[in-house]
Amino acid sequence: MIVAEIGLLIYPDAQLAAVYGLTDLFRIAGDVTAASDDGDPAAIRVTHWRQADDGAGVACTYDSHPGKPHKPSHLIAPPSLVMPGKMQSMRGFATWMADRHAEGTTLCSVCAGAFVLGETGLLEGRQATTHWAFADALGERFPAIKVDVDRMVIDDGDIITAGGILAWTDLGLTLVERLLGPSVMLETARFLIVDPPGRAQRPYNHFVPRLDHGDAAILKVQHWLQATGAKDHAVTALARRAGLEERTFLRRFQKATGLKPTEYAQQIRIAKAREALELSRRPVEQIAWEVGYSDASAFRKLFQRITGLAPTDYRRRFGVAAG
């Protein structure tokens, strides 16, 4: 059973060790599921993509499970072997990636792959990470990106960026946890003798939005909510952004995402709050305000309902700045 198709981009001077390492990592994860499943084990389809010589198109050059039409659920831009200033323009790849993102594909990057992702324009106004030595260059080339190199992986739902040149293991295991579950991720990490990402061992599920439902109008709203932190989620405004009548919008939104708009916005806001609690010492009241809640008491109740922990307990357990 194929649960996802992950496409790996092979652009000029891309680090092939990351491309083939991720290919092996996802195959090993599939072997783990096969060893513990007597029926139809889950597997990740891996494909490799190169830009045509004329720059006019993108073609698949490797497919771990050939035979079915391609519809990548995730695309990964790997690290580069050259410094960002020497990287060739990826405009052809960027256009293709942006088109796939508009269809529901989650875009990912590792290290200097963030520069490839930056050319899509989809990182504008968002937080992203890259190699610490490339932070200034990324900010100068794409000033609208909020560069944060203190974090190894930034999972923003429909866009995931990873930091250093070997952070492809962190990204790969994060995707395995998302697609095949934490036990498969941990067994894969154990087999590879690498440390699992810290977040993947947590007993509370992180919000993973459904993006491959095929409803372009709803997907447009989802992308806008994610990019803005769901600060404004009034149904009237969302329906207008989708170009739909309110009743139609509500019906299609819940069908596509499995949630009502308010519930969806809450999940995005709480995900932002979790990150702030994990990575800072800012007061809970301030974090509540930053993610869109003026009533800290209501925020605390909602946070505990969604995560199973009060904000202070969550920080005590998972906060890297605690102590």
Contacts in CASP RR format, 6 or more apart in sequence:
PFRMAT RR
TARGET T0000
AUTHOR 0000-0000-0000
METHOD contacts of the structure
MODEL  1
MIVAEIGLLIYPDAQLAAVYGLTDLFRIAGDVTAASDDGDPAAIRVTHWR
QADDGAGVACTYDSHPGKPHKPSHLIAPPSLVMPGKMQSMRGFATWMADR
HAEGTTLCSVCAGAFVLGETGLLEGRQATTHWAFADALGERFPAIKVDVD
RMVIDDGDIITAGGILAWTDLGLTLVERLLGPSVMLETARFLIVDPPGRA
QRPYNHFVPRLDHGDAAILKVQHWLQATGAKDHAVTALARRAGLEERTFL
RRFQKATGLKPTEYAQQIRIAKAREALELSRRPVEQIAWEVGYSDASAFR
KLFQRITGLAPTDYRRRFGVAAG
1 40 0 8 1.000
1 41 0 8 1.000
1 42 0 8 1.000
1 43 0 8 1.000
2 42 0 8 1.000
2 43 0 8 1.000
2 44 0 8 1.000
2 45 0 8 1.000
2 65 0 8 1.000
2 68 0 8 1.000
3 42 0 8 1.000
3 43 0 8 1.000
3 44 0 8 1.000
3 179 0 8 1.000
3 180 0 8 1.000
4 44 0 8 1.000
4 45 0 8 1.000
4 73 0 8 1.000
4 74 0 8 1.000
4 175 0 8 1.000
4 179 0 8 1.000
5 44 0 8 1.000
5 45 0 8 1.000
5 46 0 8 1.000
5 47 0 8 1.000
5 70 0 8 1.000
5 71 0 8 1.000
5 72 0 8 1.000
5 73 0 8 1.000
5 74 0 8 1.000
6 22 0 8 1.000
6 26 0 8 1.000
6 44 0 8 1.000
6 45 0 8 1.000
6 46 0 8 1.000
6 47 0 8 1.000
6 72 0 8 1.000
6 73 0 8 1.000
6 74 0 8 1.000
6 75 0 8 1.000
6 76 0 8 1.000
6 175 0 8 1.000
7 46 0 8 1.000
7 47 0 8 1.000
7 48 0 8 1.000
7 49 0 8 1.000
7 72 0 8 1.000
7 74 0 8 1.000
7 75 0 8 1.000
7 76 0 8 1.000
8 19 0 8 1.000
8 22 0 8 1.000
8 23 0 8 1.000
8 46 0 8 1.000
8 47 0 8 1.000
8 48 0 8 1.000
8 49 0 8 1.000
8 75 0 8 1.000
8 76 0 8 1.000
8 78 0 8 1.000
9 49 0 8 1.000
9 75 0 8 1.000
9 76 0 8 1.000
9 77 0 8 1.000
9 78 0 8 1.000
9 93 0 8 1.000
9 97 0 8 1.000
9 116 0 8 1.000
10 16 0 8 1.000
10 19 0 8 1.000
10 48 0 8 1.000
10 49 0 8 1.000
10 50 0 8 1.000
10 61 0 8 1.000
10 78 0 8 1.000
11 50 0 8 1.000
11 51 0 8 1.000
11 77 0 8 1.000
11 80 0 8 1.000
11 88 0 8 1.000
11 90 0 8 1.000
11 93 0 8 1.000
11 116 0 8 1.000
12 87 0 8 1.000
12 88 0 8 1.000
13 80 0 8 1.000
13 81 0 8 1.000
13 82 0 8 1.000
13 86 0 8 1.000
13 87 0 8 1.000
13 88 0 8 1.000
14 78 0 8 1.000
14 79 0 8 1.000
14 80 0 8 1.000
14 81 0 8 1.000
15 78 0 8 1.000
15 79 0 8 1.000
15 80 0 8 1.000
15 81 0 8 1.000
15 111 0 8 1.000
15 165 0 8 1.000
18 78 0 8 1.000
18 79 0 8 1.000
18 110 0 8 1.000
18 165 0 8 1.000
18 168 0 8 1.000
19 48 0 8 1.000
19 78 0 8 1.000
21 168 0 8 1.000
22 46 0 8 1.000
22 76 0 8 1.000
22 78 0 8 1.000
22 168 0 8 1.000
22 171 0 8 1.000
22 172 0 8 1.000
23 46 0 8 1.000
23 48 0 8 1.000
23 62 0 8 1.000
23 64 0 8 1.000
25 169 0 8 1.000
25 172 0 8 1.000
25 173 0 8 1.000
25 176 0 8 1.000
25 188 0 8 1.000
25 192 0 8 1.000
26 44 0 8 1.000
26 46 0 8 1.000
26 64 0 8 1.000
26 172 0 8 1.000
26 175 0 8 1.000
26 176 0 8 1.000
27 46 0 8 1.000
27 64 0 8 1.000
28 188 0 8 1.000
28 191 0 8 1.000
28 192 0 8 1.000
29 44 0 8 1.000
29 176 0 8 1.000
29 180 0 8 1.000
29 184 0 8 1.000
29 185 0 8 1.000
29 188 0 8 1.000
30 41 0 8 1.000
30 42 0 8 1.000
30 43 0 8 1.000
30 44 0 8 1.000
30 180 0 8 1.000
30 184 0 8 1.000
32 180 0 8 1.000
32 184 0 8 1.000
32 187 0 8 1.000
32 188 0 8 1.000
32 191 0 8 1.000
33 41 0 8 1.000
33 42 0 8 1.000
33 43 0 8 1.000
33 180 0 8 1.000
33 184 0 8 1.000
34 41 0 8 1.000
34 43 0 8 1.000
42 179 0 8 1.000
42 180 0 8 1.000
43 65 0 8 1.000
44 175 0 8 1.000
44 176 0 8 1.000
44 179 0 8 1.000
44 180 0 8 1.000
45 63 0 8 1.000
45 64 0 8 1.000
45 65 0 8 1.000
45 68 0 8 1.000
46 62 0 8 1.000
46 63 0 8 1.000
46 64 0 8 1.000
47 60 0 8 1.000
47 62 0 8 1.000
47 63 0 8 1.000
47 64 0 8 1.000
47 70 0 8 1.000
47 72 0 8 1.000
48 60 0 8 1.000
48 61 0 8 1.000
48 62 0 8 1.000
48 63 0 8 1.000
49 58 0 8 1.000
49 59 0 8 1.000
49 60 0 8 1.000
49 61 0 8 1.000
49 75 0 8 1.000
50 58 0 8 1.000
50 59 0 8 1.000
50 61 0 8 1.000
51 57 0 8 1.000
51 58 0 8 1.000
51 90 0 8 1.000
51 92 0 8 1.000
51 93 0 8 1.000
52 58 0 8 1.000
52 59 0 8 1.000
55 92 0 8 1.000
57 92 0 8 1.000
57 96 0 8 1.000
58 92 0 8 1.000
58 93 0 8 1.000
58 96 0 8 1.000
60 70 0 8 1.000
63 70 0 8 1.000
71 103 0 8 1.000
71 212 0 8 1.000
72 100 0 8 1.000
72 105 0 8 1.000
73 104 0 8 1.000
73 105 0 8 1.000
73 106 0 8 1.000
73 212 0 8 1.000
74 105 0 8 1.000
74 106 0 8 1.000
74 107 0 8 1.000
74 108 0 8 1.000
74 175 0 8 1.000
75 97 0 8 1.000
75 100 0 8 1.000
75 105 0 8 1.000
75 106 0 8 1.000
75 107 0 8 1.000
75 108 0 8 1.000
76 108 0 8 1.000
76 109 0 8 1.000
76 110 0 8 1.000
76 168 0 8 1.000
76 171 0 8 1.000
77 90 0 8 1.000
77 93 0 8 1.000
77 97 0 8 1.000
77 107 0 8 1.000
77 108 0 8 1.000
77 109 0 8 1.000
77 110 0 8 1.000
77 113 0 8 1.000
77 114 0 8 1.000
77 116 0 8 1.000
77 117 0 8 1.000
78 110 0 8 1.000
78 111 0 8 1.000
78 113 0 8 1.000
78 168 0 8 1.000
79 110 0 8 1.000
79 111 0 8 1.000
79 112 0 8 1.000
79 113 0 8 1.000
79 131 0 8 1.000
79 164 0 8 1.000
79 165 0 8 1.000
79 168 0 8 1.000
80 87 0 8 1.000
80 111 0 8 1.000
80 112 0 8 1.000
80 113 0 8 1.000
80 115 0 8 1.000
83 112 0 8 1.000
84 112 0 8 1.000
84 115 0 8 1.000
84 134 0 8 1.000
84 137 0 8 1.000
84 138 0 8 1.000
84 141 0 8 1.000
85 137 0 8 1.000
87 112 0 8 1.000
87 115 0 8 1.000
87 116 0 8 1.000
89 119 0 8 1.000
90 115 0 8 1.000
90 116 0 8 1.000
90 119 0 8 1.000
91 119 0 8 1.000
93 116 0 8 1.000
93 119 0 8 1.000
94 116 0 8 1.000
94 117 0 8 1.000
94 118 0 8 1.000
94 119 0 8 1.000
94 120 0 8 1.000
94 121 0 8 1.000
95 120 0 8 1.000
97 105 0 8 1.000
97 107 0 8 1.000
97 116 0 8 1.000
97 117 0 8 1.000
97 120 0 8 1.000
98 120 0 8 1.000
98 121 0 8 1.000
98 122 0 8 1.000
100 107 0 8 1.000
101 107 0 8 1.000
101 120 0 8 1.000
101 122 0 8 1.000
101 158 0 8 1.000
101 159 0 8 1.000
101 223 0 8 1.000
102 216 0 8 1.000
102 219 0 8 1.000
103 212 0 8 1.000
103 214 0 8 1.000
103 216 0 8 1.000
103 219 0 8 1.000
104 158 0 8 1.000
104 211 0 8 1.000
104 212 0 8 1.000
104 214 0 8 1.000
104 219 0 8 1.000
105 211 0 8 1.000
105 212 0 8 1.000
106 157 0 8 1.000
106 158 0 8 1.000
106 159 0 8 1.000
106 160 0 8 1.000
106 211 0 8 1.000
107 117 0 8 1.000
107 120 0 8 1.000
107 122 0 8 1.000
107 158 0 8 1.000
107 159 0 8 1.000
107 160 0 8 1.000
108 117 0 8 1.000
108 159 0 8 1.000
108 160 0 8 1.000
108 161 0 8 1.000
108 162 0 8 1.000
108 171 0 8 1.000
108 175 0 8 1.000
109 116 0 8 1.000
109 117 0 8 1.000
109 128 0 8 1.000
109 130 0 8 1.000
109 160 0 8 1.000
109 161 0 8 1.000
109 162 0 8 1.000
110 161 0 8 1.000
110 162 0 8 1.000
110 163 0 8 1.000
110 164 0 8 1.000
110 165 0 8 1.000
110 167 0 8 1.000
110 168 0 8 1.000
110 171 0 8 1.000
111 130 0 8 1.000
111 131 0 8 1.000
111 134 0 8 1.000
111 162 0 8 1.000
111 163 0 8 1.000
111 164 0 8 1.000
111 165 0 8 1.000
111 167 0 8 1.000
111 168 0 8 1.000
112 130 0 8 1.000
112 131 0 8 1.000
112 134 0 8 1.000
112 165 0 8 1.000
113 130 0 8 1.000
114 123 0 8 1.000
114 128 0 8 1.000
114 129 0 8 1.000
114 130 0 8 1.000
114 134 0 8 1.000
114 138 0 8 1.000
114 161 0 8 1.000
114 163 0 8 1.000
115 130 0 8 1.000
115 134 0 8 1.000
115 137 0 8 1.000
115 138 0 8 1.000
115 141 0 8 1.000
117 123 0 8 1.000
117 128 0 8 1.000
117 159 0 8 1.000
117 161 0 8 1.000
118 128 0 8 1.000
118 141 0 8 1.000
118 142 0 8 1.000
118 145 0 8 1.000
121 142 0 8 1.000
122 159 0 8 1.000
123 142 0 8 1.000
123 144 0 8 1.000
123 145 0 8 1.000
123 159 0 8 1.000
123 161 0 8 1.000
124 142 0 8 1.000
124 144 0 8 1.000
124 145 0 8 1.000
125 144 0 8 1.000
125 145 0 8 1.000
125 146 0 8 1.000
125 227 0 8 1.000
126 145 0 8 1.000
126 146 0 8 1.000
126 156 0 8 1.000
126 159 0 8 1.000
126 227 0 8 1.000
127 145 0 8 1.000
127 146 0 8 1.000
127 147 0 8 1.000
127 148 0 8 1.000
127 154 0 8 1.000
127 156 0 8 1.000
128 138 0 8 1.000
128 145 0 8 1.000
128 146 0 8 1.000
128 147 0 8 1.000
128 148 0 8 1.000
128 154 0 8 1.000
128 159 0 8 1.000
128 161 0 8 1.000
129 147 0 8 1.000
129 148 0 8 1.000
129 149 0 8 1.000
129 151 0 8 1.000
129 152 0 8 1.000
129 153 0 8 1.000
129 154 0 8 1.000
129 161 0 8 1.000
129 162 0 8 1.000
129 163 0 8 1.000
130 138 0 8 1.000
130 147 0 8 1.000
130 149 0 8 1.000
130 161 0 8 1.000
130 163 0 8 1.000
130 164 0 8 1.000
131 149 0 8 1.000
131 163 0 8 1.000
131 164 0 8 1.000
131 165 0 8 1.000
132 149 0 8 1.000
132 163 0 8 1.000
132 164 0 8 1.000
135 147 0 8 1.000
135 149 0 8 1.000
138 145 0 8 1.000
138 147 0 8 1.000
139 145 0 8 1.000
139 147 0 8 1.000
148 154 0 8 1.000
149 163 0 8 1.000
150 279 0 8 1.000
151 163 0 8 1.000
151 279 0 8 1.000
152 162 0 8 1.000
152 163 0 8 1.000
152 164 0 8 1.000
152 167 0 8 1.000
152 170 0 8 1.000
152 197 0 8 1.000
153 160 0 8 1.000
153 161 0 8 1.000
153 162 0 8 1.000
153 163 0 8 1.000
153 167 0 8 1.000
153 170 0 8 1.000
153 171 0 8 1.000
153 174 0 8 1.000
153 197 0 8 1.000
153 199 0 8 1.000
154 160 0 8 1.000
154 161 0 8 1.000
154 162 0 8 1.000
155 174 0 8 1.000
155 199 0 8 1.000
155 206 0 8 1.000
156 226 0 8 1.000
157 207 0 8 1.000
157 208 0 8 1.000
157 209 0 8 1.000
157 226 0 8 1.000
158 209 0 8 1.000
158 211 0 8 1.000
158 222 0 8 1.000
158 223 0 8 1.000
158 226 0 8 1.000
160 171 0 8 1.000
160 174 0 8 1.000
160 175 0 8 1.000
162 168 0 8 1.000
162 170 0 8 1.000
162 171 0 8 1.000
162 174 0 8 1.000
163 170 0 8 1.000
169 192 0 8 1.000
169 194 0 8 1.000
170 197 0 8 1.000
173 185 0 8 1.000
173 188 0 8 1.000
173 189 0 8 1.000
173 194 0 8 1.000
173 196 0 8 1.000
173 197 0 8 1.000
173 200 0 8 1.000
174 197 0 8 1.000
174 199 0 8 1.000
174 200 0 8 1.000
176 184 0 8 1.000
176 185 0 8 1.000
176 188 0 8 1.000
177 184 0 8 1.000
177 185 0 8 1.000
177 196 0 8 1.000
177 197 0 8 1.000
177 200 0 8 1.000
178 208 0 8 1.000
182 200 0 8 1.000
182 201 0 8 1.000
185 196 0 8 1.000
185 200 0 8 1.000
186 196 0 8 1.000
186 200 0 8 1.000
186 201 0 8 1.000
189 195 0 8 1.000
189 196 0 8 1.000
199 206 0 8 1.000
202 318 0 8 1.000
204 307 0 8 1.000
204 308 0 8 1.000
204 309 0 8 1.000
206 271 0 8 1.000
206 274 0 8 1.000
207 267 0 8 1.000
207 268 0 8 1.000
207 270 0 8 1.000
207 271 0 8 1.000
209 222 0 8 1.000
209 226 0 8 1.000
209 257 0 8 1.000
209 264 0 8 1.000
209 267 0 8 1.000
210 256 0 8 1.000
210 257 0 8 1.000
210 258 0 8 1.000
211 219 0 8 1.000
211 222 0 8 1.000
213 219 0 8 1.000
213 255 0 8 1.000
213 256 0 8 1.000
213 257 0 8 1.000
214 256 0 8 1.000
215 252 0 8 1.000
215 255 0 8 1.000
215 256 0 8 1.000
217 242 0 8 1.000
217 243 0 8 1.000
217 244 0 8 1.000
217 249 0 8 1.000
217 252 0 8 1.000
218 242 0 8 1.000
218 249 0 8 1.000
218 252 0 8 1.000
218 253 0 8 1.000
218 256 0 8 1.000
218 257 0 8 1.000
219 256 0 8 1.000
220 241 0 8 1.000
220 242 0 8 1.000
221 238 0 8 1.000
221 241 0 8 1.000
221 242 0 8 1.000
221 253 0 8 1.000
222 257 0 8 1.000
222 264 0 8 1.000
224 241 0 8 1.000
225 233 0 8 1.000
225 238 0 8 1.000
225 264 0 8 1.000
225 265 0 8 1.000
225 268 0 8 1.000
226 268 0 8 1.000
229 268 0 8 1.000
229 269 0 8 1.000
229 272 0 8 1.000
229 291 0 8 1.000
230 264 0 8 1.000
230 265 0 8 1.000
230 266 0 8 1.000
230 268 0 8 1.000
230 269 0 8 1.000
231 292 0 8 1.000
233 261 0 8 1.000
233 262 0 8 1.000
233 264 0 8 1.000
233 265 0 8 1.000
235 246 0 8 1.000
235 249 0 8 1.000
235 250 0 8 1.000
235 261 0 8 1.000
236 246 0 8 1.000
238 249 0 8 1.000
238 253 0 8 1.000
238 261 0 8 1.000
239 245 0 8 1.000
239 246 0 8 1.000
239 248 0 8 1.000
239 249 0 8 1.000
239 250 0 8 1.000
242 249 0 8 1.000
242 252 0 8 1.000
242 253 0 8 1.000
243 249 0 8 1.000
244 252 0 8 1.000
250 260 0 8 1.000
250 261 0 8 1.000
253 259 0 8 1.000
253 260 0 8 1.000
253 261 0 8 1.000
253 264 0 8 1.000
254 260 0 8 1.000
257 264 0 8 1.000
259 267 0 8 1.000
266 302 0 8 1.000
266 306 0 8 1.000
267 306 0 8 1.000
269 291 0 8 1.000
269 292 0 8 1.000
269 293 0 8 1.000
270 291 0 8 1.000
270 302 0 8 1.000
270 303 0 8 1.000
270 306 0 8 1.000
270 307 0 8 1.000
272 290 0 8 1.000
272 291 0 8 1.000
273 287 0 8 1.000
273 288 0 8 1.000
273 291 0 8 1.000
273 299 0 8 1.000
273 303 0 8 1.000
273 311 0 8 1.000
274 307 0 8 1.000
274 314 0 8 1.000
274 318 0 8 1.000
276 282 0 8 1.000
276 287 0 8 1.000
276 290 0 8 1.000
276 291 0 8 1.000
277 284 0 8 1.000
277 287 0 8 1.000
277 311 0 8 1.000
277 314 0 8 1.000
277 315 0 8 1.000
277 318 0 8 1.000
277 319 0 8 1.000
278 315 0 8 1.000
278 318 0 8 1.000
278 319 0 8 1.000
278 320 0 8 1.000
279 319 0 8 1.000
279 320 0 8 1.000
279 321 0 8 1.000
280 287 0 8 1.000
280 321 0 8 1.000
281 321 0 8 1.000
282 290 0 8 1.000
284 296 0 8 1.000
284 299 0 8 1.000
284 300 0 8 1.000
284 311 0 8 1.000
284 312 0 8 1.000
285 296 0 8 1.000
287 311 0 8 1.000
288 294 0 8 1.000
288 295 0 8 1.000
288 296 0 8 1.000
288 299 0 8 1.000
288 300 0 8 1.000
289 296 0 8 1.000
291 299 0 8 1.000
293 299 0 8 1.000
293 302 0 8 1.000
299 311 0 8 1.000
300 310 0 8 1.000
300 311 0 8 1.000
303 309 0 8 1.000
303 310 0 8 1.000
303 311 0 8 1.000
303 314 0 8 1.000
304 310 0 8 1.000
304 311 0 8 1.000
307 314 0 8 1.000
309 317 0 8 1.000
315 322 0 8 1.000
316 322 0 8 1.000
END
